Amino acid sequence: MIDIIFGEDSYRRNSQIKEIASDFIKKNKTGQVISVSLENDENIQKFNDLIKSTSLFQNKRLIILKNIEELESIKDIKESLKSIIDNKNEYAVIEFNKKPTKEFDFLIKGAENKEEFSKLNIKEFKLFLEKEAKLNNLKVTKANIEEVAEIFEGKTFEAMMELERISLGEKSDTKTIIPEFFPLIQKLKNGRSVSEKIVTLEYLLINNDSAKIFNILSSLMGPKTKPIMADYDIAVKSGKLEYDEAILYYCLT
């Protein structure tokens, strides 16, 4: 069985995937949740091996597939994906950053559920932020939510970061909340809008060296983007760019 999660709102996509995983574990106490990011050959092989290891006697599994759009060719995993569609013991949630293209039609047709997380209009956005602030016990006022919603206009990740910052400011002298390094690196890598990448980079640069950010970011890239990062690295080492400029160029692409 396959579910498809897609759309530009990464915050709501990720929240939905976490909810699916939580529900799966509640219903399947001995079940496994396995996340695979299809951004390199090693992980593609890992996914194919995982499907080949399927047994009639195994516990149910939830496989979360990320970065499927990084694949050079869907042929690399097409047979594995087809085998999941009719398998009752295998459950896959496939995340797309945008609406799936024509090459993924066989998945769309075979999917049990499809859910899109597109940009919310201003009214929906304000209601969503209010609900999330309450859910996360953020100490913010309705006026804070109104102002943040107007500034970020449907950009959920950035808006929630700002509300967290405001909430922290009410109980601490700290002016900026700095999320953990690796989740931010992943957000910088997977951000689908320039503004999302720029905001994430600003948070990363608060406590981290630009060379460290660049090198770790480059190591996570898939086959399509890795050559571009290699070119930026050459430009830095030849004195044509600084690392922070190289990351900025990546954000702008």
Secondary structure, DSSP 4 states (H G I P E B T S, - for coil): -EEEEESS-HHHHHHHHHHHHHHHHHH-TT-EEEEEE-SSHHHHHHHHHHHHT--TTSPPEEEEEE-GGG-S-GGGTHHHHHHHHT-TTEEEEEEESSS--GGGHHHHHH-SEEEE-PPPPHHHHHHHHHHHHHHTT----HHHHHHHHHHHTT-HHHHHHHHHHHHHHTT-S-------HHHHHHHHHH--SHHHHHHHHHHHHHHS-HHHHHHHHHHT--TTTHHHHHHHHHHHHTTS--HHHHHHHHHH-
